[in-house]
Amino acid sequence: MVEARIRQRMKSAMQSGRYKESAWVLEYEPAEAKRPDPLTGWAGSGDVRDQVHLSFPTLAAAKAYAERHGLAYHVTSGQAGRTLKLQTYADNFKGPAI
């Protein structure tokens, strides 16, 4: 049986907003390990399912797709929300606390 992973889309390092963070992605688990190409040295495999990333608006839609197509799936939790350390520019020049 083909296995799949369902996860919530994370924003990239080049993205400042939260666009499409609520979308869910279904990715197939790799069927074989990647190995270096003898000519170029790049990692690759014969598994073409590694290139497939399906987007869904909700988790329920992603689960329904996996069940409809007979895929064994597991849901991975996303990255925990980051907390910002708010400071002023003057904090960069503060001496040690006494």
C-alpha beads as a LAMMPS data file, in Angstrom:
LAMMPS data file: protein, C-alpha beads

98 atoms
97 bonds

1 atom types
1 bond types

-500.0 500.0 xlo xhi
-500.0 500.0 ylo yhi
-500.0 500.0 zlo zhi

Masses

1 110.0

Atoms # bond

1 1 1 0.000 0.000 0.000
2 1 1 1.239 3.474 -0.867
3 1 1 1.921 5.732 2.105
4 1 1 1.441 9.490 2.215
5 1 1 2.186 12.327 4.606
6 1 1 -0.271 15.161 5.188
7 1 1 1.165 18.355 6.639
8 1 1 0.295 22.001 6.908
9 1 1 2.165 24.268 4.522
10 1 1 4.871 26.389 6.138
11 1 1 5.917 29.774 4.898
12 1 1 9.310 29.999 3.237
13 1 1 12.200 32.106 4.455
14 1 1 11.557 34.529 1.583
15 1 1 7.957 35.101 2.661
16 1 1 7.011 37.684 5.278
17 1 1 3.233 37.268 5.307
18 1 1 0.987 34.342 6.160
19 1 1 -0.367 33.676 2.643
20 1 1 -1.370 30.007 2.131
21 1 1 -0.284 28.986 5.640
22 1 1 -3.706 27.471 6.198
23 1 1 -3.357 25.132 3.186
24 1 1 -2.581 21.426 3.665
25 1 1 -0.171 19.407 1.508
26 1 1 -0.231 15.683 0.722
27 1 1 3.176 14.213 -0.158
28 1 1 4.048 10.606 -0.875
29 1 1 6.572 8.864 1.344
30 1 1 9.723 7.887 -0.594
31 1 1 9.621 4.318 -1.916
32 1 1 13.404 4.057 -2.236
33 1 1 16.403 5.854 -0.816
34 1 1 18.168 8.534 -2.800
35 1 1 21.607 7.703 -4.130
36 1 1 24.289 9.869 -5.742
37 1 1 24.386 9.970 -9.525
38 1 1 27.758 8.611 -10.729
39 1 1 28.189 11.330 -13.353
40 1 1 27.067 14.497 -11.594
41 1 1 27.074 13.483 -7.932
42 1 1 23.554 14.838 -7.405
43 1 1 21.206 12.831 -5.189
44 1 1 18.291 11.198 -6.959
45 1 1 16.166 8.085 -7.245
46 1 1 13.829 6.367 -9.653
47 1 1 10.822 7.197 -7.486
48 1 1 8.764 9.769 -9.402
49 1 1 6.188 10.165 -6.614
50 1 1 8.724 12.337 -4.804
51 1 1 7.826 15.134 -7.235
52 1 1 4.094 15.121 -6.405
53 1 1 2.806 17.670 -3.863
54 1 1 -0.983 18.048 -3.739
55 1 1 -2.514 21.095 -2.012
56 1 1 -5.857 21.093 -0.205
57 1 1 -7.758 23.918 1.506
58 1 1 -8.553 21.859 4.636
59 1 1 -7.275 18.832 6.510
60 1 1 -10.602 17.066 5.958
61 1 1 -10.266 17.450 2.186
62 1 1 -6.755 15.983 2.244
63 1 1 -7.889 13.024 4.370
64 1 1 -10.896 12.431 2.082
65 1 1 -8.606 12.370 -0.975
66 1 1 -6.248 9.873 0.676
67 1 1 -9.106 7.579 1.721
68 1 1 -10.791 7.817 -1.691
69 1 1 -7.573 6.720 -3.420
70 1 1 -6.678 4.022 -0.874
71 1 1 -3.593 5.736 0.548
72 1 1 -2.325 4.987 4.027
73 1 1 -1.594 8.399 5.509
74 1 1 -0.378 10.070 8.654
75 1 1 -0.746 13.695 9.653
76 1 1 2.381 15.467 10.841
77 1 1 2.062 18.499 13.049
78 1 1 3.413 21.770 11.795
79 1 1 6.059 23.944 13.301
80 1 1 5.032 25.626 16.549
81 1 1 4.314 29.325 16.285
82 1 1 7.359 31.455 16.875
83 1 1 7.393 34.038 19.616
84 1 1 9.037 37.323 18.785
85 1 1 11.497 38.901 21.168
86 1 1 10.554 42.548 20.983
87 1 1 13.352 44.960 21.735
88 1 1 14.354 48.473 20.828
89 1 1 17.463 49.597 19.012
90 1 1 18.809 51.006 22.284
91 1 1 18.769 47.495 23.796
92 1 1 21.733 46.612 21.559
93 1 1 23.936 49.024 23.542
94 1 1 22.805 48.171 27.062
95 1 1 25.463 47.057 29.469
96 1 1 25.161 44.013 31.708
97 1 1 22.347 44.111 34.252
98 1 1 23.563 44.897 37.757

Bonds

1 1 1 2
2 1 2 3
3 1 3 4
4 1 4 5
5 1 5 6
6 1 6 7
7 1 7 8
8 1 8 9
9 1 9 10
10 1 10 11
11 1 11 12
12 1 12 13
13 1 13 14
14 1 14 15
15 1 15 16
16 1 16 17
17 1 17 18
18 1 18 19
19 1 19 20
20 1 20 21
21 1 21 22
22 1 22 23
23 1 23 24
24 1 24 25
25 1 25 26
26 1 26 27
27 1 27 28
28 1 28 29
29 1 29 30
30 1 30 31
31 1 31 32
32 1 32 33
33 1 33 34
34 1 34 35
35 1 35 36
36 1 36 37
37 1 37 38
38 1 38 39
39 1 39 40
40 1 40 41
41 1 41 42
42 1 42 43
43 1 43 44
44 1 44 45
45 1 45 46
46 1 46 47
47 1 47 48
48 1 48 49
49 1 49 50
50 1 50 51
51 1 51 52
52 1 52 53
53 1 53 54
54 1 54 55
55 1 55 56
56 1 56 57
57 1 57 58
58 1 58 59
59 1 59 60
60 1 60 61
61 1 61 62
62 1 62 63
63 1 63 64
64 1 64 65
65 1 65 66
66 1 66 67
67 1 67 68
68 1 68 69
69 1 69 70
70 1 70 71
71 1 71 72
72 1 72 73
73 1 73 74
74 1 74 75
75 1 75 76
76 1 76 77
77 1 77 78
78 1 78 79
79 1 79 80
80 1 80 81
81 1 81 82
82 1 82 83
83 1 83 84
84 1 84 85
85 1 85 86
86 1 86 87
87 1 87 88
88 1 88 89
89 1 89 90
90 1 90 91
91 1 91 92
92 1 92 93
93 1 93 94
94 1 94 95
95 1 95 96
96 1 96 97
97 1 97 98
